[in-house]
Amino acid sequence: MNKMMTSMIAFGAGMAAFNLAQKNNLMSERQMKRMKRKVKRSIF
């Protein structure tokens, strides 16, 4: 249960940083796709 909460908080923080980076165009499209894949793999 605790591990689940920690991963959800980490995921939320990651998504916030991700959206910020998207708005500021800090990352290219290719890096975005790669990061999405990594995030999906780490969650599921």
N, C-alpha and C positions, 0 to 999 in steps of 0.2 A: 504493500500500500504506500509506504513512504517513498519507495523507489519510483512508483508511478507518479506521485506528486512532484518529485524532484524533476523527473523527465518532462512533465507537463510545463513546469515553470521554466525550465531551460528552453523548451520548445517555444514558449511564448516570448521569451527574451530574444531568441533567435529570429522569430518571425518579425518582431519589432525592428531589429537591426536590419533584417532583410528588406523590409518595406522602406526604411530610411535610405538604405543604399540604392534601392530602386528609384526613389524620388530624386535623389541627388546624382543619379547615373554614375555611381562609383564603380559599378561592375558592368562588364560587357554581357551581351545576351548569352554567349557561350558559357561564361562562368556561372551565370544564373542557372542555366539548365543543369550544369554539372553539380551545383550546390543543391538544387532541388532533389536530384537523384540521390545524393549522399544523405540528405535529410530523410528522405523516404526510406532508404535502406536502414538507417540507424533506428528509425521508429518501428518499422514492421519487421 
